[in-house]
Amino acid sequence: MAVLPLAQGTESMLKFSKKLLYAIEAVVDIAYNSGGEPVQIRDVTSRQGVPQRYLEQVMQRLVRAGILKGIRGPRGGYLLGRERSKICVGDVARVVMEMNQDDELLDTERITSGPIGHQVVQPLWLEFQEEILRMMDNITIEELTSRAFRKGIPSEAYSRMTYSI
């Protein structure tokens, strides 16, 4: 998977916010519980204890990014936009980073005050962020759903399966 580095001088900052963690949980929940059927946001919030207000905006952004697919109608909801193995945690993180940038533009002049801050500390922080994103790019949604299965977490998809010969 290609790594999209942060541009030099970017205002986008990686934050381990509730929004990021909830977004990752939601995507994994959809992958783990859909079984090919759309998953409704209220089911995700119920299973994960995630406040719906955090998810509504991020779900729409994830749809626009192609990570999720929105299905309209009474039996609608969300499906993965592509295969589990083709979606990484870094993809989700970038969507949330973009949202955070839209929500609160960061004034980099106020983060660091002097030449050491601007020329040494701030570039170091960007290097840390790029490394974290590279690590996130190596973890797929498929791997996280496998971890959930190995932990014995109940899945709506598996409970709907019928075994008959």
N, C-alpha and C positions, 0 to 999 in steps of 0.2 A: 504494500500500500504506500502510495506517495505521501511524503511528509510536506505539508505546506508550512514553511517557516513564517514566523512573524516578520513583517516588514520593519526595516530600521525606522525608528522614530514613531512607531505605531502607538496609538493611545490605548489599544486593546490590551487588557491585562487578564491573565488567567486567574480566576478566583475560585476557590473551592466553596462556592456559595450553596445555599439550600437549593437554589434553582438548578444548579449543575447536578447535584446529587439526585434531586427529584427527577430531572430529565433522564438521567441514566437509568434510574429505577423504572421509570415509565416505559422506556424502550425495551428493557429486558423483560419487564412484565408482559408487554404485548407479544414479544417473541416467544416467551415461555408459555403463555396462556391462550394464544389465538388458535392454534391448530387449523389455520386456514380460514377461520371465521373472524370477522371484525370484533375488536375489543372496545367496549365503551369506556369512556373516560371515568365514569362513576365507578365502574368495576375496578379500574386501576387504583383510584383513590381509596376505595374501600379496602382492597387487599393490602396496599402498601402504606395506608395511613398518611397519604400525601394530600395536603390541602388542594382542592380543585383550582383555587385561584392562582396557584403557582403553575399549574399545568396548562391551563387553557391557552395562554399566549405561546408557551414554548412548544406545545403540540402543533400549532399552526406553523410555527417557524420550522419545525422538523419536517412537516409536510412539504413546505416550500423548498427545503434543502434536499428532498428526495429520500430522506431517511425513513419517513412514514408515508403512508397513503391514507387519505381520509375517505371514508365511505359514507355517503349521505343516506338518510332514510331511517325508518323506525328500527331496523336491524343493523344500522350503520355503526361506525366506530372507526377504529384505526387498525391498519395492518402494517407490516414492515414494507418499506418502499423497495427493498432489494433483499437478497439473501442475507441471512444472519452472518455468514462468513465474510460478507462484503461490507459490513458496517462495523466500524471500530469506535471505541469510546472516544477517541480523538475527534471523530466526526461530530458527535453529540456536543463535545466540549466547545468546538469552534462555533457551533450554532449559538450556544449560550453566551460565549464570549462576544459574539456579534450583538446579541441582545443587550448585554451589559454595556457595551460601547454605545448603543443607541440610548439606553436609559440614563447613563451618567457618563458623559464625556469626561475623560480624565485629563486634567491639566498637568502635563509632565513637568512644567516649570515649577510647580509647587511641591512635587515629590522630592526632588533633589535641589539643593540650593547653590552649590559651588561647582567648580570644574571637576573635582573628584567625583562628585555625585553624578554629574552629567556625562562625564567621559569614562568613568570606571564602574561605579556602582550600578547605574541604570543599565548599561550594556550587559553587566554580569547578571542582573535580574532577568533580562530578556533571554540570555543564554539558558538560565534555569527553566524558564517557561518553555523554551523550544525543546529542551531535553524531556520535560514532563510530557509535552504533547507527543514527542516521538515514542515515549513509553506507552501512552494511551493509544497510539496508532497500532501498537502490537497486541492489543487486547480486543478481540472481536466480541460481538454480541453472542455469537455462537458459543464462545468459550464461557461467557458468563451464564448462559442458560444451562450449559453442561455442569457448571459448578452448582447451580441451584438444584439440578436433578440429583447430583451426588450427595447433596446435603439433605435430600428427602423433602424438599419444599413441595407441597401439593401444587399440581398444575391442572387448570381447567381443561386444557387440551388433552391431557392424558386421561382425565376422568371421563371425557366424552367418547373415548375410544371403546369400541366393542370388539371382543375377540370371539369370533365364531368360525367354525370349520364347516 
